[in-house]
Amino acid sequence: MICLEEVEVGFEASRMPSTESSIKEMIEKVKVEAGDEEKCMICLEEVEVGFEASQMPCSHVFHDDCIKKW
């Protein structure tokens, strides 16, 4: 039987911080279309229709300025 504590410790030990370059490679530029109603996951403000935003593989969308500061 595997103890949950052992699983959590093993998971923590295997995490490596992401480099700035690896994060930049994951970001895709997307244009927000009418009906998308996207919110920036950093500032939580709506991303305007027609605005070019940054999107991560998890589908979260960010204002370019917000993700650069983050």
PDB file with SEQRES, HELIX, SHEET and CRYST1 records, atoms N, CA, C and O in Angstrom:
SEQRES   1 A   70  MET ILE CYS LEU GLU GLU VAL GLU VAL GLY PHE GLU ALA          
SEQRES   2 A   70  SER ARG MET PRO SER THR GLU SER SER ILE LYS GLU MET          
SEQRES   3 A   70  ILE GLU LYS VAL LYS VAL GLU ALA GLY ASP GLU GLU LYS          
SEQRES   4 A   70  CYS MET ILE CYS LEU GLU GLU VAL GLU VAL GLY PHE GLU          
SEQRES   5 A   70  ALA SER GLN MET PRO CYS SER HIS VAL PHE HIS ASP ASP          
SEQRES   6 A   70  CYS ILE LYS LYS TRP                                          
HELIX    1 AA1 LEU A    4  SER A   14  1                                  11    
HELIX    2 AA2 GLU A   20  MET A   26  1                                   7    
HELIX    3 AA3 ASP A   64  LYS A   69  1                                   6    
SHEET    1 AA1 3 GLU A  28  LYS A  31  0                                        
SHEET    2 AA1 3 GLU A  52  GLN A  55 -1                                        
SHEET    3 AA1 3 VAL A  61  PHE A  62 -1                                        
CRYST1    1.000    1.000    1.000  90.00  90.00  90.00 P 1           1          
ATOM      1  N   MET A   1       0.846  -1.172   0.000  1.00  0.00           N  
ATOM      2  CA  MET A   1       0.000   0.000   0.000  1.00  0.00           C  
ATOM      3  C   MET A   1       0.898   1.243   0.000  1.00  0.00           C  
ATOM      4  O   MET A   1       1.885   1.299   0.734  1.00  0.00           O  
ATOM      5  N   ILE A   2       0.553   2.232  -0.822  1.00  0.00           N  
ATOM      6  CA  ILE A   2       1.331   3.469  -0.896  1.00  0.00           C  
ATOM      7  C   ILE A   2       0.704   4.505   0.022  1.00  0.00           C  
ATOM      8  O   ILE A   2      -0.503   4.744  -0.009  1.00  0.00           O  
ATOM      9  N   CYS A   3       1.526   5.093   0.813  1.00  0.00           N  
ATOM     10  CA  CYS A   3       1.076   6.131   1.737  1.00  0.00           C  
ATOM     11  C   CYS A   3       0.974   7.451   0.973  1.00  0.00           C  
ATOM     12  O   CYS A   3       1.871   7.783   0.197  1.00  0.00           O  
ATOM     13  N   LEU A   4      -0.100   8.203   1.181  1.00  0.00           N  
ATOM     14  CA  LEU A   4      -0.295   9.481   0.510  1.00  0.00           C  
ATOM     15  C   LEU A   4       0.871  10.418   0.779  1.00  0.00           C  
ATOM     16  O   LEU A   4       1.291  11.158  -0.111  1.00  0.00           O  
ATOM     17  N   GLU A   5       1.390  10.395   1.979  1.00  0.00           N  
ATOM     18  CA  GLU A   5       2.516  11.259   2.323  1.00  0.00           C  
ATOM     19  C   GLU A   5       3.726  10.959   1.436  1.00  0.00           C  
ATOM     20  O   GLU A   5       4.419  11.884   1.011  1.00  0.00           O  
ATOM     21  N   GLU A   6       3.987   9.693   1.153  1.00  0.00           N  
ATOM     22  CA  GLU A   6       5.104   9.316   0.295  1.00  0.00           C  
ATOM     23  C   GLU A   6       4.896   9.827  -1.124  1.00  0.00           C  
ATOM     24  O   GLU A   6       5.849  10.262  -1.771  1.00  0.00           O  
ATOM     25  N   VAL A   7       3.676   9.780  -1.607  1.00  0.00           N  
ATOM     26  CA  VAL A   7       3.360  10.261  -2.943  1.00  0.00           C  
ATOM     27  C   VAL A   7       3.596  11.756  -3.015  1.00  0.00           C  
ATOM     28  O   VAL A   7       4.219  12.231  -3.964  1.00  0.00           O  
ATOM     29  N   GLU A   8       3.116  12.511  -2.037  1.00  0.00           N  
ATOM     30  CA  GLU A   8       3.290  13.959  -2.034  1.00  0.00           C  
ATOM     31  C   GLU A   8       4.756  14.344  -1.963  1.00  0.00           C  
ATOM     32  O   GLU A   8       5.178  15.259  -2.670  1.00  0.00           O  
ATOM     33  N   VAL A   9       5.537  13.685  -1.143  1.00  0.00           N  
ATOM     34  CA  VAL A   9       6.964  13.982  -1.024  1.00  0.00           C  
ATOM     35  C   VAL A   9       7.662  13.698  -2.345  1.00  0.00           C  
ATOM     36  O   VAL A   9       8.479  14.499  -2.798  1.00  0.00           O  
ATOM     37  N   GLY A  10       7.351  12.580  -2.959  1.00  0.00           N  
ATOM     38  CA  GLY A  10       7.951  12.242  -4.239  1.00  0.00           C  
ATOM     39  C   GLY A  10       7.596  13.239  -5.317  1.00  0.00           C  
ATOM     40  O   GLY A  10       8.433  13.572  -6.156  1.00  0.00           O  
ATOM     41  N   PHE A  11       6.366  13.722  -5.305  1.00  0.00           N  
ATOM     42  CA  PHE A  11       5.921  14.704  -6.288  1.00  0.00           C  
ATOM     43  C   PHE A  11       6.660  16.013  -6.096  1.00  0.00           C  
ATOM     44  O   PHE A  11       7.137  16.600  -7.067  1.00  0.00           O  
ATOM     45  N   GLU A  12       6.762  16.479  -4.871  1.00  0.00           N  
ATOM     46  CA  GLU A  12       7.452  17.735  -4.576  1.00  0.00           C  
ATOM     47  C   GLU A  12       8.915  17.667  -5.002  1.00  0.00           C  
ATOM     48  O   GLU A  12       9.442  18.623  -5.571  1.00  0.00           O  
ATOM     49  N   ALA A  13       9.559  16.563  -4.734  1.00  0.00           N  
ATOM     50  CA  ALA A  13      10.979  16.428  -5.041  1.00  0.00           C  
ATOM     51  C   ALA A  13      11.240  16.422  -6.543  1.00  0.00           C  
ATOM     52  O   ALA A  13      12.328  16.799  -6.979  1.00  0.00           O  
ATOM     53  N   SER A  14      10.262  16.000  -7.339  1.00  0.00           N  
ATOM     54  CA  SER A  14      10.474  15.903  -8.778  1.00  0.00           C  
ATOM     55  C   SER A  14      10.143  17.192  -9.525  1.00  0.00           C  
ATOM     56  O   SER A  14      10.406  17.286 -10.724  1.00  0.00           O  
ATOM     57  N   ARG A  15       9.579  18.174  -8.853  1.00  0.00           N  
ATOM     58  CA  ARG A  15       9.237  19.429  -9.520  1.00  0.00           C  
ATOM     59  C   ARG A  15      10.474  20.279  -9.736  1.00  0.00           C  
ATOM     60  O   ARG A  15      11.293  20.458  -8.835  1.00  0.00           O  
ATOM     61  N   MET A  16      10.593  20.796 -10.942  1.00  0.00           N  
ATOM     62  CA  MET A  16      11.681  21.706 -11.272  1.00  0.00           C  
ATOM     63  C   MET A  16      11.059  23.038 -11.662  1.00  0.00           C  
ATOM     64  O   MET A  16      10.033  23.055 -12.342  1.00  0.00           O  
ATOM     65  N   PRO A  17      11.649  24.147 -11.253  1.00  0.00           N  
ATOM     66  CA  PRO A  17      11.097  25.438 -11.659  1.00  0.00           C  
ATOM     67  C   PRO A  17      11.236  25.614 -13.173  1.00  0.00           C  
ATOM     68  O   PRO A  17      12.222  25.179 -13.768  1.00  0.00           O  
ATOM     69  N   SER A  18      10.255  26.248 -13.777  1.00  0.00           N  
ATOM     70  CA  SER A  18      10.299  26.502 -15.212  1.00  0.00           C  
ATOM     71  C   SER A  18      11.245  27.656 -15.491  1.00  0.00           C  
ATOM     72  O   SER A  18      11.344  28.600 -14.708  1.00  0.00           O  
ATOM     73  N   THR A  19      11.930  27.568 -16.603  1.00  0.00           N  
ATOM     74  CA  THR A  19      12.800  28.664 -17.011  1.00  0.00           C  
ATOM     75  C   THR A  19      11.968  29.672 -17.791  1.00  0.00           C  
ATOM     76  O   THR A  19      10.900  29.342 -18.308  1.00  0.00           O  
ATOM     77  N   GLU A  20      12.459  30.892 -17.871  1.00  0.00           N  
ATOM     78  CA  GLU A  20      11.745  31.934 -18.614  1.00  0.00           C  
ATOM     79  C   GLU A  20      11.574  31.526 -20.076  1.00  0.00           C  
ATOM     80  O   GLU A  20      10.516  31.751 -20.665  1.00  0.00           O  
ATOM     81  N   SER A  21      12.603  30.931 -20.659  1.00  0.00           N  
ATOM     82  CA  SER A  21      12.513  30.528 -22.066  1.00  0.00           C  
ATOM     83  C   SER A  21      11.500  29.405 -22.280  1.00  0.00           C  
ATOM     84  O   SER A  21      10.813  29.387 -23.301  1.00  0.00           O  
ATOM     85  N   SER A  22      11.396  28.467 -21.334  1.00  0.00           N  
ATOM     86  CA  SER A  22      10.417  27.384 -21.499  1.00  0.00           C  
ATOM     87  C   SER A  22       8.990  27.907 -21.373  1.00  0.00           C  
ATOM     88  O   SER A  22       8.081  27.401 -22.032  1.00  0.00           O  
ATOM     89  N   ILE A  23       8.793  28.907 -20.536  1.00  0.00           N  
ATOM     90  CA  ILE A  23       7.465  29.518 -20.403  1.00  0.00           C  
ATOM     91  C   ILE A  23       7.106  30.253 -21.685  1.00  0.00           C  
ATOM     92  O   ILE A  23       5.979  30.140 -22.168  1.00  0.00           O  
ATOM     93  N   LYS A  24       8.051  31.006 -22.241  1.00  0.00           N  
ATOM     94  CA  LYS A  24       7.799  31.745 -23.486  1.00  0.00           C  
ATOM     95  C   LYS A  24       7.430  30.797 -24.624  1.00  0.00           C  
ATOM     96  O   LYS A  24       6.599  31.132 -25.468  1.00  0.00           O  
ATOM     97  N   GLU A  25       8.042  29.619 -24.647  1.00  0.00           N  
ATOM     98  CA  GLU A  25       7.739  28.636 -25.693  1.00  0.00           C  
ATOM     99  C   GLU A  25       6.312  28.102 -25.586  1.00  0.00           C  
ATOM    100  O   GLU A  25       5.724  27.705 -26.592  1.00  0.00           O  
ATOM    101  N   MET A  26       5.757  28.087 -24.389  1.00  0.00           N  
ATOM    102  CA  MET A  26       4.402  27.566 -24.175  1.00  0.00           C  
ATOM    103  C   MET A  26       3.319  28.578 -24.542  1.00  0.00           C  
ATOM    104  O   MET A  26       2.182  28.191 -24.816  1.00  0.00           O  
ATOM    105  N   ILE A  27       3.657  29.870 -24.552  1.00  0.00           N  
ATOM    106  CA  ILE A  27       2.663  30.917 -24.779  1.00  0.00           C  
ATOM    107  C   ILE A  27       2.338  31.034 -26.262  1.00  0.00           C  
ATOM    108  O   ILE A  27       3.230  31.123 -27.106  1.00  0.00           O  
ATOM    109  N   GLU A  28       1.061  31.032 -26.555  1.00  0.00           N  
ATOM    110  CA  GLU A  28       0.578  31.192 -27.926  1.00  0.00           C  
ATOM    111  C   GLU A  28      -0.211  32.493 -27.994  1.00  0.00           C  
ATOM    112  O   GLU A  28      -0.988  32.795 -27.089  1.00  0.00           O  
ATOM    113  N   LYS A  29      -0.016  33.261 -29.057  1.00  0.00           N  
ATOM    114  CA  LYS A  29      -0.784  34.488 -29.263  1.00  0.00           C  
ATOM    115  C   LYS A  29      -2.125  34.120 -29.891  1.00  0.00           C  
ATOM    116  O   LYS A  29      -2.174  33.394 -30.884  1.00  0.00           O  
ATOM    117  N   VAL A  30      -3.210  34.622 -29.309  1.00  0.00           N  
ATOM    118  CA  VAL A  30      -4.550  34.360 -29.830  1.00  0.00           C  
ATOM    119  C   VAL A  30      -5.319  35.669 -29.911  1.00  0.00           C  
ATOM    120  O   VAL A  30      -5.094  36.586 -29.121  1.00  0.00           O  
ATOM    121  N   LYS A  31      -6.226  35.743 -30.870  1.00  0.00           N  
ATOM    122  CA  LYS A  31      -7.084  36.917 -30.996  1.00  0.00           C  
ATOM    123  C   LYS A  31      -8.428  36.576 -30.373  1.00  0.00           C  
ATOM    124  O   LYS A  31      -9.040  35.568 -30.727  1.00  0.00           O  
ATOM    125  N   VAL A  32      -8.885  37.401 -29.459  1.00  0.00           N  
ATOM    126  CA  VAL A  32     -10.151  37.155 -28.769  1.00  0.00           C  
ATOM    127  C   VAL A  32     -11.298  37.493 -29.718  1.00  0.00           C  
ATOM    128  O   VAL A  32     -11.389  38.609 -30.229  1.00  0.00           O  
ATOM    129  N   GLU A  33     -12.158  36.524 -29.940  1.00  0.00           N  
ATOM    130  CA  GLU A  33     -13.297  36.668 -30.848  1.00  0.00           C  
ATOM    131  C   GLU A  33     -14.563  37.016 -30.071  1.00  0.00           C  
ATOM    132  O   GLU A  33     -14.646  36.787 -28.864  1.00  0.00           O  
ATOM    133  N   ALA A  34     -15.544  37.569 -30.774  1.00  0.00           N  
ATOM    134  CA  ALA A  34     -16.835  37.886 -30.154  1.00  0.00           C  
ATOM    135  C   ALA A  34     -17.444  36.610 -29.587  1.00  0.00           C  
ATOM    136  O   ALA A  34     -17.456  35.574 -30.251  1.00  0.00           O  
ATOM    137  N   GLY A  35     -17.941  36.687 -28.374  1.00  0.00           N  
ATOM    138  CA  GLY A  35     -18.558  35.541 -27.727  1.00  0.00           C  
ATOM    139  C   GLY A  35     -17.601  34.720 -26.875  1.00  0.00           C  
ATOM    140  O   GLY A  35     -18.037  33.832 -26.142  1.00  0.00           O  
ATOM    141  N   ASP A  36     -16.299  35.002 -26.959  1.00  0.00           N  
ATOM    142  CA  ASP A  36     -15.323  34.250 -26.158  1.00  0.00           C  
ATOM    143  C   ASP A  36     -15.399  34.613 -24.678  1.00  0.00           C  
ATOM    144  O   ASP A  36     -15.225  33.750 -23.819  1.00  0.00           O  
ATOM    145  N   GLU A  37     -15.656  35.875 -24.379  1.00  0.00           N  
ATOM    146  CA  GLU A  37     -15.768  36.363 -23.004  1.00  0.00           C  
ATOM    147  C   GLU A  37     -14.625  35.858 -22.134  1.00  0.00           C  
ATOM    148  O   GLU A  37     -14.854  35.231 -21.100  1.00  0.00           O  
ATOM    149  N   GLU A  38     -13.413  36.129 -22.549  1.00  0.00           N  
ATOM    150  CA  GLU A  38     -12.224  35.689 -21.819  1.00  0.00           C  
ATOM    151  C   GLU A  38     -11.846  36.698 -20.741  1.00  0.00           C  
ATOM    152  O   GLU A  38     -11.992  37.906 -20.927  1.00  0.00           O  
ATOM    153  N   LYS A  39     -11.359  36.186 -19.612  1.00  0.00           N  
ATOM    154  CA  LYS A  39     -10.829  37.029 -18.543  1.00  0.00           C  
ATOM    155  C   LYS A  39      -9.357  36.702 -18.369  1.00  0.00           C  
ATOM    156  O   LYS A  39      -8.954  35.542 -18.459  1.00  0.00           O  
ATOM    157  N   CYS A  40      -8.560  37.726 -18.118  1.00  0.00           N  
ATOM    158  CA  CYS A  40      -7.149  37.537 -17.821  1.00  0.00           C  
ATOM    159  C   CYS A  40      -7.054  36.849 -16.461  1.00  0.00           C  
ATOM    160  O   CYS A  40      -7.639  37.318 -15.484  1.00  0.00           O  
ATOM    161  N   MET A  41      -6.328  35.754 -16.396  1.00  0.00           N  
ATOM    162  CA  MET A  41      -6.223  34.983 -15.156  1.00  0.00           C  
ATOM    163  C   MET A  41      -5.283  35.617 -14.135  1.00  0.00           C  
ATOM    164  O   MET A  41      -5.127  35.094 -13.032  1.00  0.00           O  
ATOM    165  N   ILE A  42      -4.658  36.738 -14.490  1.00  0.00           N  
ATOM    166  CA  ILE A  42      -3.789  37.439 -13.541  1.00  0.00           C  
ATOM    167  C   ILE A  42      -4.528  38.623 -12.927  1.00  0.00           C  
ATOM    168  O   ILE A  42      -4.637  38.716 -11.705  1.00  0.00           O  
ATOM    169  N   CYS A  43      -5.039  39.534 -13.766  1.00  0.00           N  
ATOM    170  CA  CYS A  43      -5.720  40.723 -13.236  1.00  0.00           C  
ATOM    171  C   CYS A  43      -7.228  40.518 -13.094  1.00  0.00           C  
ATOM    172  O   CYS A  43      -7.909  41.327 -12.465  1.00  0.00           O  
ATOM    173  N   LEU A  44      -7.748  39.439 -13.677  1.00  0.00           N  
ATOM    174  CA  LEU A  44      -9.166  39.059 -13.641  1.00  0.00           C  
ATOM    175  C   LEU A  44     -10.087  40.038 -14.363  1.00  0.00           C  
ATOM    176  O   LEU A  44     -11.303  40.000 -14.175  1.00  0.00           O  
ATOM    177  N   GLU A  45      -9.512  40.921 -15.193  1.00  0.00           N  
ATOM    178  CA  GLU A  45     -10.327  41.819 -16.010  1.00  0.00           C  
ATOM    179  C   GLU A  45     -10.592  41.162 -17.359  1.00  0.00           C  
ATOM    180  O   GLU A  45      -9.817  40.322 -17.817  1.00  0.00           O  
ATOM    181  N   GLU A  46     -11.695  41.552 -17.986  1.00  0.00           N  
ATOM    182  CA  GLU A  46     -12.073  40.973 -19.267  1.00  0.00           C  
ATOM    183  C   GLU A  46     -11.071  41.359 -20.351  1.00  0.00           C  
ATOM    184  O   GLU A  46     -10.585  42.489 -20.384  1.00  0.00           O  
ATOM    185  N   VAL A  47     -10.768  40.415 -21.231  1.00  0.00           N  
ATOM    186  CA  VAL A  47      -9.917  40.677 -22.383  1.00  0.00           C  
ATOM    187  C   VAL A  47     -10.856  41.086 -23.513  1.00  0.00           C  
ATOM    188  O   VAL A  47     -11.770  40.342 -23.871  1.00  0.00           O  
ATOM    189  N   GLU A  48     -10.625  42.271 -24.069  1.00  0.00           N  
ATOM    190  CA  GLU A  48     -11.544  42.835 -25.059  1.00  0.00           C  
ATOM    191  C   GLU A  48     -11.542  42.056 -26.372  1.00  0.00           C  
ATOM    192  O   GLU A  48     -10.520  41.506 -26.784  1.00  0.00           O  
ATOM    193  N   VAL A  49     -12.709  42.020 -27.022  1.00  0.00           N  
ATOM    194  CA  VAL A  49     -12.860  41.379 -28.329  1.00  0.00           C  
ATOM    195  C   VAL A  49     -11.935  42.082 -29.317  1.00  0.00           C  
ATOM    196  O   VAL A  49     -11.858  43.310 -29.340  1.00  0.00           O  
ATOM    197  N   GLY A  50     -11.240  41.303 -30.125  1.00  0.00           N  
ATOM    198  CA  GLY A  50     -10.303  41.833 -31.107  1.00  0.00           C  
ATOM    199  C   GLY A  50      -8.896  42.004 -30.555  1.00  0.00           C  
ATOM    200  O   GLY A  50      -7.956  42.253 -31.310  1.00  0.00           O  
ATOM    201  N   PHE A  51      -8.750  41.872 -29.252  1.00  0.00           N  
ATOM    202  CA  PHE A  51      -7.464  42.035 -28.586  1.00  0.00           C  
ATOM    203  C   PHE A  51      -6.621  40.779 -28.782  1.00  0.00           C  
ATOM    204  O   PHE A  51      -7.132  39.662 -28.693  1.00  0.00           O  
ATOM    205  N   GLU A  52      -5.330  40.963 -29.048  1.00  0.00           N  
ATOM    206  CA  GLU A  52      -4.427  39.819 -29.124  1.00  0.00           C  
ATOM    207  C   GLU A  52      -3.923  39.525 -27.722  1.00  0.00           C  
ATOM    208  O   GLU A  52      -3.334  40.390 -27.074  1.00  0.00           O  
ATOM    209  N   ALA A  53      -4.151  38.322 -27.259  1.00  0.00           N  
ATOM    210  CA  ALA A  53      -3.788  37.934 -25.902  1.00  0.00           C  
ATOM    211  C   ALA A  53      -2.803  36.768 -25.937  1.00  0.00           C  
ATOM    212  O   ALA A  53      -2.537  36.189 -26.990  1.00  0.00           O  
ATOM    213  N   SER A  54      -2.276  36.444 -24.776  1.00  0.00           N  
ATOM    214  CA  SER A  54      -1.383  35.294 -24.628  1.00  0.00           C  
ATOM    215  C   SER A  54      -2.178  34.148 -24.026  1.00  0.00           C  
ATOM    216  O   SER A  54      -2.948  34.344 -23.086  1.00  0.00           O  
ATOM    217  N   GLN A  55      -1.991  32.946 -24.571  1.00  0.00           N  
ATOM    218  CA  GLN A  55      -2.717  31.778 -24.067  1.00  0.00           C  
ATOM    219  C   GLN A  55      -1.732  30.655 -23.764  1.00  0.00           C  
ATOM    220  O   GLN A  55      -0.847  30.354 -24.565  1.00  0.00           O  
ATOM    221  N   MET A  56      -1.901  30.039 -22.591  1.00  0.00           N  
ATOM    222  CA  MET A  56      -1.064  28.913 -22.178  1.00  0.00           C  
ATOM    223  C   MET A  56      -1.715  27.609 -22.657  1.00  0.00           C  
ATOM    224  O   MET A  56      -2.894  27.615 -23.011  1.00  0.00           O  
ATOM    225  N   PRO A  57      -0.979  26.495 -22.676  1.00  0.00           N  
ATOM    226  CA  PRO A  57      -1.546  25.208 -23.097  1.00  0.00           C  
ATOM    227  C   PRO A  57      -2.772  24.789 -22.286  1.00  0.00           C  
ATOM    228  O   PRO A  57      -3.598  24.017 -22.774  1.00  0.00           O  
ATOM    229  N   CYS A  58      -2.899  25.285 -21.064  1.00  0.00           N  
ATOM    230  CA  CYS A  58      -4.055  24.955 -20.221  1.00  0.00           C  
ATOM    231  C   CYS A  58      -5.294  25.752 -20.627  1.00  0.00           C  
ATOM    232  O   CYS A  58      -6.356  25.591 -20.027  1.00  0.00           O  
ATOM    233  N   SER A  59      -5.167  26.615 -21.645  1.00  0.00           N  
ATOM    234  CA  SER A  59      -6.235  27.464 -22.191  1.00  0.00           C  
ATOM    235  C   SER A  59      -6.485  28.735 -21.394  1.00  0.00           C  
ATOM    236  O   SER A  59      -7.392  29.494 -21.736  1.00  0.00           O  
ATOM    237  N   HIS A  60      -5.713  28.992 -20.344  1.00  0.00           N  
ATOM    238  CA  HIS A  60      -5.852  30.262 -19.639  1.00  0.00           C  
ATOM    239  C   HIS A  60      -5.321  31.386 -20.523  1.00  0.00           C  
ATOM    240  O   HIS A  60      -4.316  31.228 -21.217  1.00  0.00           O  
ATOM    241  N   VAL A  61      -6.018  32.531 -20.485  1.00  0.00           N  
ATOM    242  CA  VAL A  61      -5.685  33.678 -21.326  1.00  0.00           C  
ATOM    243  C   VAL A  61      -5.215  34.822 -20.439  1.00  0.00           C  
ATOM    244  O   VAL A  61      -5.714  35.013 -19.330  1.00  0.00           O  
ATOM    245  N   PHE A  62      -4.244  35.583 -20.950  1.00  0.00           N  
ATOM    246  CA  PHE A  62      -3.661  36.688 -20.199  1.00  0.00           C  
ATOM    247  C   PHE A  62      -3.465  37.897 -21.099  1.00  0.00           C  
ATOM    248  O   PHE A  62      -3.235  37.751 -22.300  1.00  0.00           O  
ATOM    249  N   HIS A  63      -3.557  39.100 -20.516  1.00  0.00           N  
ATOM    250  CA  HIS A  63      -3.095  40.295 -21.215  1.00  0.00           C  
ATOM    251  C   HIS A  63      -1.579  40.159 -21.351  1.00  0.00           C  
ATOM    252  O   HIS A  63      -0.926  39.617 -20.459  1.00  0.00           O  
ATOM    253  N   ASP A  64      -1.017  40.644 -22.449  1.00  0.00           N  
ATOM    254  CA  ASP A  64       0.432  40.553 -22.637  1.00  0.00           C  
ATOM    255  C   ASP A  64       1.187  41.246 -21.502  1.00  0.00           C  
ATOM    256  O   ASP A  64       2.164  40.705 -20.985  1.00  0.00           O  
ATOM    257  N   ASP A  65       0.738  42.436 -21.116  1.00  0.00           N  
ATOM    258  CA  ASP A  65       1.412  43.174 -20.040  1.00  0.00           C  
ATOM    259  C   ASP A  65       1.363  42.407 -18.724  1.00  0.00           C  
ATOM    260  O   ASP A  65       2.337  42.405 -17.972  1.00  0.00           O  
ATOM    261  N   CYS A  66       0.254  41.766 -18.443  1.00  0.00           N  
ATOM    262  CA  CYS A  66       0.108  41.013 -17.188  1.00  0.00           C  
ATOM    263  C   CYS A  66       1.065  39.829 -17.137  1.00  0.00           C  
ATOM    264  O   CYS A  66       1.730  39.612 -16.124  1.00  0.00           O  
ATOM    265  N   ILE A  67       1.138  39.063 -18.222  1.00  0.00           N  
ATOM    266  CA  ILE A  67       1.990  37.868 -18.218  1.00  0.00           C  
ATOM    267  C   ILE A  67       3.464  38.253 -18.192  1.00  0.00           C  
ATOM    268  O   ILE A  67       4.278  37.524 -17.626  1.00  0.00           O  
ATOM    269  N   LYS A  68       3.821  39.385 -18.797  1.00  0.00           N  
ATOM    270  CA  LYS A  68       5.222  39.838 -18.767  1.00  0.00           C  
ATOM    271  C   LYS A  68       5.638  40.210 -17.349  1.00  0.00           C  
ATOM    272  O   LYS A  68       6.757  39.907 -16.935  1.00  0.00           O  
ATOM    273  N   LYS A  69       4.753  40.860 -16.604  1.00  0.00           N  
ATOM    274  CA  LYS A  69       5.057  41.249 -15.220  1.00  0.00           C  
ATOM    275  C   LYS A  69       5.119  40.031 -14.314  1.00  0.00           C  
ATOM    276  O   LYS A  69       5.918  39.981 -13.379  1.00  0.00           O  
ATOM    277  N   TRP A  70       4.274  39.055 -14.595  1.00  0.00           N  
ATOM    278  CA  TRP A  70       4.190  37.856 -13.776  1.00  0.00           C  
ATOM    279  C   TRP A  70       5.443  37.046 -13.928  1.00  0.00           C  
ATOM    280  O   TRP A  70       5.572  35.986 -13.314  1.00  0.00           O  
TER     281      TRP A  70                                                      
END                                                                             
